[in-house]
């Protein structure tokens, strides 16, 4: 089975010049955990919902709502993203993706063909596949 058979292709992306507020709204509304950050047509990196929570001001920091909003509206996701050093081609096998997830301890990989983002493969995609396979036994 190939990556293209299980990857998520209905993607929500952000540009490097958009804001952490944009990312926060996407995470709140879309129920996803990773957003590819695009530099033009190329994947510049990924922002995880955990990254955003980690870098967002917390309630004990006692900043005002206005200051919180200003910070979220003025900080680009490129400040907190993980650079896209690892990608995978949609024609690779699911086994290869599983090996990368396991060895590198990552939860997702952007799938890039040539230089174009085609989808994203996540551990959630892998669990769905596993459940489907277990149902068939």
N, C-alpha and C positions, 0 to 999 in steps of 0.2 A: 504494500500500500504506500502511496506517495503522499508527501506533505500537502500537495494541492487538493487531495481528497478530503482532508480534515481541517484545513486552515480556515480561519475566519476571514471572509473577503468583504464583508459589509463594515468598512472601517470608518472611524471618526479620527481625524488627524488635526493637528494644530501646526501653525507656522511658528518658527522661532521667534517671531516678533509679536505673537499674541501674548496673553497674560496668564498668570496663575489663576486668576478669577475665572477665565474661560475654561481652564482645565478643571477647576473645582466644580463648575456648573455641569460640565460633561460627565464627570464621575458621579455627581449626584443624580443626574437624570438618566444616564445610559446604562448604569449597572455594569460597567466594565472596570478593569483594573489597570490597563495599560493604554497609553495614547502615544502613537508615533508622532514625533516632532519633525516636521519637514523643513528642509532648507531648499527651497525651490521644489524641484521634483525628486530630490534625494532625501533619504532618511538621515536626519542629523542625530537622532537619539530617541529615547523613550522616557516618558514620565510615568511612574507608577503611582497609584493612589496612595501607597505608603510613603513615597517620597514627598508628596504634597502635604500629607498630614505631619510628617516629620519637620518640614520647613515652614509650615504655617505657624503664625503666632498662637500660643496657647492662652487659655483663659487666665491662668495665674500670671501671665506677663503683664496684665492690667493695662493693656493699650486700649485706647478708645475704639469704638466701632468705626469712626471716621478714619483713624490711623490704620486700622486693620484693612478697611476697604482700599485706602490709598496704596498700601503695601501690595495687596493682591492685584490691584489694577495696574500697578506700575512695574511689576516684576515679571519678566518673560520666563516661560517654561525652560528656556535654554539654560537658565541659571541653576536649575535643579535636576535637569535631565541626565540620564546615563547616556553617554555617547554610544552610538550604534557601532560598536566594534565587531559584533558578531551578527551576521545575517545568514539566511539559508535560502537555497533555491527551491522553488515549488516542486521540482522534479526529484528532489532527494527523498529517501525513504523515511517512513515514520520511525523506524529503528534508529536511523542517524540522528533524528531530532531528539528522541528519547535519550540517546547517549550524550548529546550535548547538554540537555537539561540536567542530567545526572552529574556529569563531570564538571560542568561550570556553575552548577547551582543557580540556574536562571529559570524564570517562570514563563518567559516568552521569547520568541525570535521573530523579527520581521522577515517576511519572505520577499526576496527581491529577485527579479528576473532582469538581467541586464543591469540597468540602474533604476528600474521602475518598481515601486512598491506594489506587490500583488496581493498581499494579505499578511496575516500575523498568525503564528502558531503559538498556542498557549498550553499550559498544563491542563487547563479546563478542557480544551479540545482533546487532549490525550485521555483524560478521564472519561469523557463522553464516548470515545472510541473503545476504551476498555469495557465500559458498561454494555455497549452494543455487542462486543465480542462475547462477553460473559452471558448475555441473554441468549446467544446462539448455541451455547453448550448444553 
